[in-house]
Amino acid sequence: MLNLFNKISTILKKVHPGEIVLTIVVVSLINYLYYPGNPGFFSNSFNPFFIIILFFASFYGKISGIFSLFLSVIGIIIISIILNDPSAPDRFFIDIYYNDDLYSSYLMFFFVSFICVIVFGEIRDSLGTILLQRKNEKEKIINRNYKLQQELQALSLVNEEYQDRILGQQNSLISLYSTMISLNTMDLQGIYPNVLEAVVKFSGAVKCSLWKYNRDEHELDLLSSYGWDESERESKKRISDTDTITGWVARNAQLFTVKMLKKYKNLKELDKKENIITVPVNIENRVWGVINIENMPFIKYNLYSEQLILMISDLSSRVIANAIGYIELTKKGEVDPITGLHSLDEMFIVLREEFKNAIENNLNLSFIIVELSNKDAMIDHYSINDVLGVLKDITEIVFSISKGRAIMFQYKERFQFSVIMNNMDHDGVAMFCLNLMEHHSNNTYSIKGEKVNPEILMGYSSLRRNHKSEEDLLFLAENLLTMQKI
C-alpha cells in the first residue's frame, strides 16, 4: 500500500495537478461570467480548453495532457449544466444525444484533443527522456572528470614526492648528518626537542614524541613531544611498557611500522592508533628510549622515511650518550662556586675522550682558551670574587653563541677558562672567536653598579692529521695566546 501511495505521489508531482486545475477553473469562470451563451466555447473558432490541453501535453508530457483532457471534459460538462439548466443535469446529456451537431462538436473536441495529447505528449516525453539521458551523461562526464582530476592531483603529488626523493636523497642524507652533528651539545634537555625537530624535518611528521625507558619500573617517561596539546602532554607523561606498542618496541628493541598490524595479531591488540613508525634508541646495546611518530601525511609514509627515522635514532643515540657521559663525569667533579666551571682535571678527561672519538670517527674538534687580560687592573679596584663574576658573564656569552654546544672548564690560571667545541674545524673556530669578540665588545659589564671594561685574549687550535694526542691541541692554543701577549 505504501509503495502504491509513493508511486501515485511521484506521478502527481510529474502531472502538476495544481496548475491544471487552476487553469481549467479560471477558464470555466471566464466562460460562466463573460460567455454564458457559449457553454464550453464550442461556438468559437478556437476552444480555450483545447489550448489548455495542448499546452500541458506539449509542456509536461503525455500524462499531464491526458489529465488536463479529463479535467477539461469534466469542467465543460459542469459549466454547460450550470449555464443550461442546473436543476436538470440529465437534460445536458439528452441534448447532446439528440443534437447531431452538438454531439459531433463534443466528439470532435475529445477526439482531436486526445490525438494531440498522444502526439505532442509523446514528442515531449521523448525529448524529456533524451534530455534526461544527456543530463545523466553530463553528470557522469563531470564525475569522471572530477575523479580524473583528483587522480591527476594525487599522481602529481606522488610524482613530486618521488622527484624530491630521487633528486634529494643524497642532499637529505648530508643534511641529516649535518643536522644531527649540530645537536652535539652537552645540554641534555636541549637535545630532546631538537631530535624531534629532525624527525619532523626529514619525515614530515605532524605528531611525534621521544620517550625514556625505565626498565626496572616497566614504564616509559615522556621527554619531549611535537604537535601535542597541553592536555595530551599532561595525561600521557608516563605509559606502561606492557599494553602499548611503544612499550612493545622498548621491550623487544625492534622497529615497528603500521604495516605490521596486518601480520601480527598481538600488535593489533595493543594498537591505540598512536603509532605509525616507532623505533628504539639504543645506547650501549640496550634500549635507552623510543622515538614514536603518531601522525604523518600518507604520501610521506614509505620505506625511505623508515630508514631516515632509523638513522636519526642511531645518530641521536650517540649525541645523547655523550651528553649523559658528560653529566655523569661533571657530577663527580668540583665546580667553582662563582664561575660554575668544572676543574682542570675534568677538562683533561673530557678532552681525551673527545680527541679519541674525533680520531676514530674522522670528526672535527677545536679547543679555545679565553683569558681575562686586564684582571690585575680590575683586582686593584674590586675584589677577586667580583672580577670572577665578570668572567662568569663571559662564559655565559660563550654558551649563548654556541647554542649550548660549548663544553667549558677552568683552565690553568684562575682567570682563564677553556672551551671544547665538537665538530668544529679551523675556519669554524676562527669565526666563532670573532663572533665572541664582537658580542663581548657590545656587552655591558658592571660590578656593584659601576661599569667596567674587561679585556679578553683568545688562543685556539683545531685537530690536524699530524696530531698525536690532545696535548697538541693545548700546545697550539697556548702558543697563540702567548703570541698575543707579546
Steps between C-alpha positions, in 0.01 A plus 500: 500500500780734587677427170178573310462831684859592418447420132182711489682785676785483248257504205308798642824696539570444131139585397492839680127467593485834679587698190258301282205530743563871555520571125181305424312671787607844374389422142171356631436818703569714193255283306237540774548876550570631152373237258189347663338445160790287379544209747836332450598750229379267226358789295842671464755439229738383771438337836702621804463156657672349197783753536539397865514131408750563220719718725526252787556207263777690320657647810473218757442188295237239415380429854442869572319535167263208575437636849425848364271345233311310768459808721407719201220260402374506859526879508312535169224266625464689829496848343259384230259357760523822706439726199218288348283368784672421831174356639496225233857381437381201297354746249857581381574139405160461328568812289837368392355163409219644283691800360726364224697824461565532874581131525745533208663809661556324829621184330732695270635700796574186697646312202724784377609579857585135566700471174689822579568379854645174368708664226631806683523319833706220346727755334542680833566173688753390240679835521488479880651150490773617265569806718511281812742264330716792394484640854601166647780467246614853583500419873695181432752696293528765774547231767752318282689824437494577872638155582762535229591841638531355850711213368712747302558710811587189700737383226654848485560492875646151476714604202618810684578291807696246296687775317590663830599163637711395202665837448540581866597171662869575503445857616256373763755258638768769512252743654389237752857432602570874534181551698580223747859621534366844590309338788825389655467703818544418865161652581301178529164672542563702185579188298155342540289759309775534239482127428126534434562804278729281290227233485245758383741650247592172330177301533229767481356378833206699636516343847795321659654437841817386679482262798748384766473131588507411869560128481479434874163677533363358171404851389593767248528868590421775249809713436376719217209522256412678178147585387343406836263727688553574868227264623649214299843562649356503852302178456781303337809591699556133579378182328537130569732281295251211497181635340636735233685456173754757619567275800520194274773671295691587818473146639593326177747756357329471160374744240121529464313626194126515450528236226579243769143518636383285207747224580508484881187452706670586830599842365148565374370437851745759637421755228348827626534686168803685642786330316600530133877461526658417836875438542717422803791723601785272606789603722767242587297223335198563720176688430535841659182647351256507210417742216135476395317662208128523577384686188651578160371570145415182311721597208802529733461148635742275314807282545727801450338680795545190716869490414542869580334455841733207572799718408374781725463249783853370448659846476303646790596208723866603468422863578292404803765255620766774484282742697419236762867411531592864546232552765612191691861612484436856612276388785800330659733798467532833673325811373624852563236666720530834317565421133325161497793353303615142549857423593808470281528126577153441359594699191789266427273196534231643271751633245672161488168327428400756237839475331472121486144519362600757234793288383298176483202654321691753287328798665612858557602628842606845620637636824490863630666673793343829618689722743398819680809705408444812716416304811779664705368851435148391589618326821660829614151653517277200574518172682610177335148358533353806327742456208422129484135602467592690183679187373178305560311755284747430218444122531126563465562687174703203374222259595241721328673547164596129489134409554595271786767310309795647691654278771676738741751437779732689727845525338847519649476854636227642724367744239516263205245252373508249216237411242472165319300521175392173339476477123649841436792541259769769483291748297204441726689566822659813351154636415377400843777697672427807286133466588587474869718809480217695335243395762749576776565850363126574476421366846480722807674378819465647846618435854284634782331738261824634352571441133817305430685415178652152519745408226543147370760309301433174317713217376351222294595188308337226292567131452749419223610173347846518651372544856600211723304590813282765658816668629563625146174697510594657835851587375377682188229692687742607776757614242242718323391647832863573599570670167217747565658601829834594343 
